[in-house]
């Protein structure tokens, strides 16, 4: 499993990830996850709640008594894919298993509860992202009464700090650790504040305990998660720990533990955080820094609270403080009222920053957002597609050039598993988050291996192994 608009996942946001462990239980639950890293992390919390209450988890759909779909509402395409999946499962239920219970979890659950339950009658269960503790009660109610069960209340306190996630379908090397929930930024295009609620941080002690437990279980890398990790602050009991301090403390747990994070909002990315990158070898020199657009007026319409100049200055400071740091970003094509000149500003910013990787999307209007209420989605679809293609083509060329510049250089790669293309090759990522493949030799998953880059594509480094580190 690999690692949204604001929190990217390294494969397609619209592709489901499935539970791959089976536990004896009174009912077997098949859990399918769509969307971002936060959704994957949430599914691990759901799995823990279910297991604690005697439910089983199965990867066999035909063996399931309950099917739960953990959903994403960031993009319309992802939402429509989930709706088609639910219609398909509803049809299978009618034909083959009338007693099967279908449930929707997460962002779509909160936003579309009325349609899913009453209008389209697609599901038996609707559970919002802050109501996972109530899931066993809701399942029991739906099973015992045959009536739909729902809890989509958002909380200003819930962080699931005391729940130890079930790391299903993991590679045993990398894990996600959620440090906060919700978002207060209210970007005009983003639905997250409406589906995940207000921002709240998890206590630092529980985060450190989870990371220590992962190290003891053999994990070598954690990615700490939040809609805006830079806003993290634990002020309870006088802790007064901000994100830079939290990252520093995690880095002290073990020198063999790599630390990554997502997502970093440009308005809050501090010099103190950059100095943690520079000072701590196991804090990876990679920052996902969503810009969304390259024009200051457009950034103002998006309510991003920074200018083009501020963003470029931040990138310059980061490269001075952290030599060799790599950047990825999010970019939206065709936001409301976008002119051709504004689009060209995005392309020119990309040329200036030269991102190693980018997550690139056409604008998709989401209900309840500021943009949906105040602006008109008035850029024609064909123009959106053309501008997105401009962005993709430019970034593909830059990514290839950046990777070609790595040829001949040496990197330390954490082995995550076998290459998708060959059992004779291993794959893993460099400190700067570049996927790398090399011959297996006698290395194993979880090893740190020094490699020398010999070739590349725009997405992958090809290397020869030198030896264990």
ChimeraX attribute file (.defattr): number of C-alpha atoms within 10 A of each C-alpha:
attribute: neighborCount
match mode: 1-to-1
recipient: residues
	/A:1	15
	/A:2	14
	/A:3	19
	/A:4	22
	/A:5	23
	/A:6	25
	/A:7	27
	/A:8	23
	/A:9	19
	/A:10	13
	/A:11	12
	/A:12	14
	/A:13	21
	/A:14	19
	/A:15	14
	/A:16	17
	/A:17	18
	/A:18	21
	/A:19	21
	/A:20	14
	/A:21	15
	/A:22	16
	/A:23	14
	/A:24	12
	/A:25	14
	/A:26	11
	/A:27	18
	/A:28	23
	/A:29	28
	/A:30	26
	/A:31	27
	/A:32	20
	/A:33	25
	/A:34	25
	/A:35	29
	/A:36	25
	/A:37	27
	/A:38	26
	/A:39	21
	/A:40	26
	/A:41	20
	/A:42	23
	/A:43	31
	/A:44	22
	/A:45	20
	/A:46	25
	/A:47	25
	/A:48	20
	/A:49	21
	/A:50	23
	/A:51	18
	/A:52	12
	/A:53	14
	/A:54	15
	/A:55	21
	/A:56	22
	/A:57	26
	/A:58	24
	/A:59	18
	/A:60	15
	/A:61	15
	/A:62	11
	/A:63	13
	/A:64	20
	/A:65	19
	/A:66	24
	/A:67	23
	/A:68	23
	/A:69	25
	/A:70	28
	/A:71	30
	/A:72	29
	/A:73	26
	/A:74	25
	/A:75	21
	/A:76	15
	/A:77	14
	/A:78	19
	/A:79	19
	/A:80	14
	/A:81	17
	/A:82	24
	/A:83	16
	/A:84	11
	/A:85	13
	/A:86	21
	/A:87	16
	/A:88	12
	/A:89	19
	/A:90	19
	/A:91	14
	/A:92	13
	/A:93	15
	/A:94	11
	/A:95	9
	/A:96	10
	/A:97	14
	/A:98	11
	/A:99	12
	/A:100	19
	/A:101	23
	/A:102	24
	/A:103	26
	/A:104	29
	/A:105	30
	/A:106	28
	/A:107	25
	/A:108	25
	/A:109	28
	/A:110	25
	/A:111	19
	/A:112	14
	/A:113	20
	/A:114	14
	/A:115	13
	/A:116	21
	/A:117	20
	/A:118	11
	/A:119	9
	/A:120	10
	/A:121	13
	/A:122	20
	/A:123	23
	/A:124	22
	/A:125	28
	/A:126	29
	/A:127	27
	/A:128	26
	/A:129	29
	/A:130	26
	/A:131	20
	/A:132	25
	/A:133	18
	/A:134	14
	/A:135	22
	/A:136	18
	/A:137	13
	/A:138	21
	/A:139	22
	/A:140	12
	/A:141	16
	/A:142	19
	/A:143	19
	/A:144	9
	/A:145	9
	/A:146	12
	/A:147	11
	/A:148	20
	/A:149	21
	/A:150	25
	/A:151	20
	/A:152	21
	/A:153	14
	/A:154	18
	/A:155	17
	/A:156	13
	/A:157	13
	/A:158	18
	/A:159	19
	/A:160	19
	/A:161	18
	/A:162	11
	/A:163	16
	/A:164	16
	/A:165	21
	/A:166	18
	/A:167	21
	/A:168	19
	/A:169	14
	/A:170	13
	/A:171	15
	/A:172	18
	/A:173	21
	/A:174	24
	/A:175	21
	/A:176	23
	/A:177	20
	/A:178	27
	/A:179	28
	/A:180	27
	/A:181	28
	/A:182	25
	/A:183	22
	/A:184	15
	/A:185	18
	/A:186	17
	/A:187	20
	/A:188	22
	/A:189	25
	/A:190	26
	/A:191	23
	/A:192	25
	/A:193	18
	/A:194	19
	/A:195	26
	/A:196	24
	/A:197	19
	/A:198	18
	/A:199	21
	/A:200	22
	/A:201	23
	/A:202	21
	/A:203	21
	/A:204	25
	/A:205	12
	/A:206	16
	/A:207	20
	/A:208	20
	/A:209	14
	/A:210	19
	/A:211	24
	/A:212	16
	/A:213	13
	/A:214	21
	/A:215	18
	/A:216	10
	/A:217	11
	/A:218	13
	/A:219	20
	/A:220	24
	/A:221	25
	/A:222	21
	/A:223	18
	/A:224	23
	/A:225	22
	/A:226	27
	/A:227	29
	/A:228	25
	/A:229	25
	/A:230	21
	/A:231	22
	/A:232	24
	/A:233	22
	/A:234	21
	/A:235	13
	/A:236	12
	/A:237	7
	/A:238	7
	/A:239	12
	/A:240	11
	/A:241	17
	/A:242	19
	/A:243	20
	/A:244	21
	/A:245	17
	/A:246	19
	/A:247	21
	/A:248	19
	/A:249	13
	/A:250	23
	/A:251	21
	/A:252	13
	/A:253	14
	/A:254	13
	/A:255	13
	/A:256	15
	/A:257	24
	/A:258	20
	/A:259	25
	/A:260	23
	/A:261	24
	/A:262	26
	/A:263	23
	/A:264	23
	/A:265	21
	/A:266	22
	/A:267	16
	/A:268	13
	/A:269	20
	/A:270	17
	/A:271	14
	/A:272	13
	/A:273	20
	/A:274	20
	/A:275	15
	/A:276	21
	/A:277	25
	/A:278	19
	/A:279	13
	/A:280	16
	/A:281	16
	/A:282	22
	/A:283	22
	/A:284	21
	/A:285	23
	/A:286	22
	/A:287	22
	/A:288	24
	/A:289	23
	/A:290	23
	/A:291	25
	/A:292	22
	/A:293	27
	/A:294	24
	/A:295	22
	/A:296	20
	/A:297	14
	/A:298	23
	/A:299	19
	/A:300	14
	/A:301	19
	/A:302	20
	/A:303	17
	/A:304	21
	/A:305	14
	/A:306	16
	/A:307	20
	/A:308	19
	/A:309	13
	/A:310	14
	/A:311	20
	/A:312	17
	/A:313	12
	/A:314	18
	/A:315	18
	/A:316	13
	/A:317	15
	/A:318	24
	/A:319	15
	/A:320	13
	/A:321	16
	/A:322	18
	/A:323	12
	/A:324	12
	/A:325	21
	/A:326	23
	/A:327	22
	/A:328	20
	/A:329	24
	/A:330	20
	/A:331	23
	/A:332	24
	/A:333	25
	/A:334	27
	/A:335	25
	/A:336	20
	/A:337	14
	/A:338	18
	/A:339	13
	/A:340	11
	/A:341	10
	/A:342	18
	/A:343	22
	/A:344	16
	/A:345	18
	/A:346	24
	/A:347	19
	/A:348	15
	/A:349	19
	/A:350	21
	/A:351	13
	/A:352	11
	/A:353	15
	/A:354	20
	/A:355	19
	/A:356	24
	/A:357	22
	/A:358	22
	/A:359	21
	/A:360	18
	/A:361	21
	/A:362	19
	/A:363	21
	/A:364	19
	/A:365	22
	/A:366	19
	/A:367	16
	/A:368	14
	/A:369	19
	/A:370	19
	/A:371	21
	/A:372	17
	/A:373	11
	/A:374	9
	/A:375	16
	/A:376	12
	/A:377	17
	/A:378	11
	/A:379	16
	/A:380	9
	/A:381	13
	/A:382	10
	/A:383	14
	/A:384	19
	/A:385	16
	/A:386	14
	/A:387	22
	/A:388	21
	/A:389	16
	/A:390	15
	/A:391	22
	/A:392	17
	/A:393	12
	/A:394	16
	/A:395	23
	/A:396	17
	/A:397	13
	/A:398	20
	/A:399	21
	/A:400	18
	/A:401	16
	/A:402	18
	/A:403	21
	/A:404	17
	/A:405	13
	/A:406	17
	/A:407	16
	/A:408	13
	/A:409	11
	/A:410	17
	/A:411	22
	/A:412	22
	/A:413	27
	/A:414	27
	/A:415	26
	/A:416	22
	/A:417	20
	/A:418	19
	/A:419	18
	/A:420	10
	/A:421	9
	/A:422	12
	/A:423	11
	/A:424	11
	/A:425	16
	/A:426	23
	/A:427	24
	/A:428	25
	/A:429	18
	/A:430	22
	/A:431	22
	/A:432	19
	/A:433	20
	/A:434	19
	/A:435	17
	/A:436	25
	/A:437	28
	/A:438	24
	/A:439	18
	/A:440	20
	/A:441	11
	/A:442	7
	/A:443	16
	/A:444	15
	/A:445	17
	/A:446	20
	/A:447	19
	/A:448	21
	/A:449	20
	/A:450	18
	/A:451	24
	/A:452	19
	/A:453	22
	/A:454	16
	/A:455	16
	/A:456	20
	/A:457	13
	/A:458	17
	/A:459	14
	/A:460	17
	/A:461	25
	/A:462	21
	/A:463	23
	/A:464	17
	/A:465	21
	/A:466	13
	/A:467	14
	/A:468	13
	/A:469	11
